[in-house]
Amino acid sequence: MRQQNLRKPGHRLTHILASNIRSHRQRKNISQEEFAEICGLHRTYVGSVEREERNVTLSTLEVFAKALGVTVPELLTPRSEKN
């Protein structure tokens, strides 16, 4: 495996994160633009995370979790279809 591949998260993890952020944000009835403002980020960045285009840092994960009122592990854990 080439080293540059090790620095990129797997598609599954990126998908789980994007899905969980979108789900929690929508449950709170917050637009991407409002969420970005709460997080102190640009709305296009938040959109790119939700479209699975970005690899976020640990500090950004913490910001997302705090803004959504969840833990970082909750953002990275697959949700069951019942939730």
C-alpha positions as protocol buffer text, in pm:
chain_id: "A"
residue {
  index: 1
  type: MET
  ca { x: 0 y: 0 z: 0 }
}
residue {
  index: 2
  type: ARG
  ca { x: 141 y: 339 z: -94 }
}
residue {
  index: 3
  type: GLN
  ca { x: 194 y: 591 z: 184 }
}
residue {
  index: 4
  type: GLN
  ca { x: -39 y: 855 z: 37 }
}
residue {
  index: 5
  type: ASN
  ca { x: -327 y: 606 z: 57 }
}
residue {
  index: 6
  type: LEU
  ca { x: -268 y: 572 z: 431 }
}
residue {
  index: 7
  type: ARG
  ca { x: -334 y: 943 z: 483 }
}
residue {
  index: 8
  type: LYS
  ca { x: -679 y: 932 z: 329 }
}
residue {
  index: 9
  type: PRO
  ca { x: -982 y: 809 z: 525 }
}
residue {
  index: 10
  type: GLY
  ca { x: -1178 y: 519 z: 387 }
}
residue {
  index: 11
  type: HIS
  ca { x: -1494 y: 589 z: 190 }
}
residue {
  index: 12
  type: ARG
  ca { x: -1706 y: 414 z: 453 }
}
residue {
  index: 13
  type: LEU
  ca { x: -1586 y: 640 z: 737 }
}
residue {
  index: 14
  type: THR
  ca { x: -1626 y: 953 z: 526 }
}
residue {
  index: 15
  type: HIS
  ca { x: -1980 y: 842 z: 436 }
}
residue {
  index: 16
  type: ILE
  ca { x: -2071 y: 772 z: 800 }
}
residue {
  index: 17
  type: LEU
  ca { x: -1944 y: 1112 z: 911 }
}
residue {
  index: 18
  type: ALA
  ca { x: -2125 y: 1298 z: 633 }
}
residue {
  index: 19
  type: SER
  ca { x: -2448 y: 1112 z: 694 }
}
residue {
  index: 20
  type: ASN
  ca { x: -2438 y: 1166 z: 1070 }
}
residue {
  index: 21
  type: ILE
  ca { x: -2363 y: 1537 z: 1041 }
}
residue {
  index: 22
  type: ARG
  ca { x: -2646 y: 1584 z: 791 }
}
residue {
  index: 23
  type: SER
  ca { x: -2888 y: 1381 z: 1003 }
}
residue {
  index: 24
  type: HIS
  ca { x: -2812 y: 1563 z: 1328 }
}
residue {
  index: 25
  type: ARG
  ca { x: -2818 y: 1902 z: 1155 }
}
residue {
  index: 26
  type: GLN
  ca { x: -3153 y: 1833 z: 989 }
}
residue {
  index: 27
  type: ARG
  ca { x: -3299 y: 1695 z: 1312 }
}
residue {
  index: 28
  type: LYS
  ca { x: -3216 y: 2032 z: 1472 }
}
residue {
  index: 29
  type: ASN
  ca { x: -3373 y: 2204 z: 1169 }
}
residue {
  index: 30
  type: ILE
  ca { x: -3052 y: 2396 z: 1094 }
}
residue {
  index: 31
  type: SER
  ca { x: -2948 y: 2486 z: 740 }
}
residue {
  index: 32
  type: GLN
  ca { x: -2593 y: 2423 z: 621 }
}
residue {
  index: 33
  type: GLU
  ca { x: -2536 y: 2798 z: 626 }
}
residue {
  index: 34
  type: GLU
  ca { x: -2660 y: 2832 z: 986 }
}
residue {
  index: 35
  type: PHE
  ca { x: -2457 y: 2530 z: 1094 }
}
residue {
  index: 36
  type: ALA
  ca { x: -2143 y: 2671 z: 932 }
}
residue {
  index: 37
  type: GLU
  ca { x: -2195 y: 3000 z: 1113 }
}
residue {
  index: 38
  type: ILE
  ca { x: -2239 y: 2821 z: 1448 }
}
residue {
  index: 39
  type: CYS
  ca { x: -1917 y: 2629 z: 1380 }
}
residue {
  index: 40
  type: GLY
  ca { x: -1724 y: 2934 z: 1261 }
}
residue {
  index: 41
  type: LEU
  ca { x: -1667 y: 2771 z: 921 }
}
residue {
  index: 42
  type: HIS
  ca { x: -1758 y: 2861 z: 565 }
}
residue {
  index: 43
  type: ARG
  ca { x: -2082 y: 2712 z: 433 }
}
residue {
  index: 44
  type: THR
  ca { x: -1908 y: 2565 z: 128 }
}
residue {
  index: 45
  type: TYR
  ca { x: -1673 y: 2376 z: 361 }
}
residue {
  index: 46
  type: VAL
  ca { x: -1966 y: 2227 z: 554 }
}
residue {
  index: 47
  type: GLY
  ca { x: -2133 y: 2134 z: 225 }
}
residue {
  index: 48
  type: SER
  ca { x: -1818 y: 1965 z: 100 }
}
residue {
  index: 49
  type: VAL
  ca { x: -1797 y: 1761 z: 422 }
}
residue {
  index: 50
  type: GLU
  ca { x: -2158 y: 1651 z: 380 }
}
residue {
  index: 51
  type: ARG
  ca { x: -2085 y: 1558 z: 16 }
}
residue {
  index: 52
  type: GLU
  ca { x: -1794 y: 1342 z: 137 }
}
residue {
  index: 53
  type: GLU
  ca { x: -1537 y: 1557 z: -42 }
}
residue {
  index: 54
  type: ARG
  ca { x: -1329 y: 1658 z: 262 }
}
residue {
  index: 55
  type: ASN
  ca { x: -1103 y: 1492 z: 515 }
}
residue {
  index: 56
  type: VAL
  ca { x: -1168 y: 1680 z: 840 }
}
residue {
  index: 57
  type: THR
  ca { x: -924 y: 1732 z: 1125 }
}
residue {
  index: 58
  type: LEU
  ca { x: -981 y: 1616 z: 1482 }
}
residue {
  index: 59
  type: SER
  ca { x: -1034 y: 1974 z: 1593 }
}
residue {
  index: 60
  type: THR
  ca { x: -1304 y: 2021 z: 1326 }
}
residue {
  index: 61
  type: LEU
  ca { x: -1472 y: 1698 z: 1439 }
}
residue {
  index: 62
  type: GLU
  ca { x: -1483 y: 1843 z: 1790 }
}
residue {
  index: 63
  type: VAL
  ca { x: -1637 y: 2166 z: 1660 }
}
residue {
  index: 64
  type: PHE
  ca { x: -1903 y: 1973 z: 1466 }
}
residue {
  index: 65
  type: ALA
  ca { x: -1984 y: 1753 z: 1766 }
}
residue {
  index: 66
  type: LYS
  ca { x: -2013 y: 2045 z: 2006 }
}
residue {
  index: 67
  type: ALA
  ca { x: -2234 y: 2242 z: 1766 }
}
residue {
  index: 68
  type: LEU
  ca { x: -2465 y: 1941 z: 1725 }
}
residue {
  index: 69
  type: GLY
  ca { x: -2467 y: 1847 z: 2094 }
}
residue {
  index: 70
  type: VAL
  ca { x: -2319 y: 1501 z: 2035 }
}
residue {
  index: 71
  type: THR
  ca { x: -1984 y: 1332 z: 2091 }
}
residue {
  index: 72
  type: VAL
  ca { x: -1712 y: 1276 z: 1834 }
}
residue {
  index: 73
  type: PRO
  ca { x: -1764 y: 897 z: 1856 }
}
residue {
  index: 74
  type: GLU
  ca { x: -2133 y: 949 z: 1779 }
}
residue {
  index: 75
  type: LEU
  ca { x: -2038 y: 1129 z: 1457 }
}
residue {
  index: 76
  type: LEU
  ca { x: -1812 y: 840 z: 1356 }
}
residue {
  index: 77
  type: THR
  ca { x: -2045 y: 554 z: 1447 }
}
residue {
  index: 78
  type: PRO
  ca { x: -2286 y: 408 z: 1190 }
}
residue {
  index: 79
  type: ARG
  ca { x: -2646 y: 478 z: 1280 }
}
residue {
  index: 80
  type: SER
  ca { x: -2907 y: 208 z: 1260 }
}
residue {
  index: 81
  type: GLU
  ca { x: -3200 y: 256 z: 1023 }
}
residue {
  index: 82
  type: LYS
  ca { x: -3430 y: 286 z: 1328 }
}
residue {
  index: 83
  type: ASN
  ca { x: -3271 y: 615 z: 1447 }
}
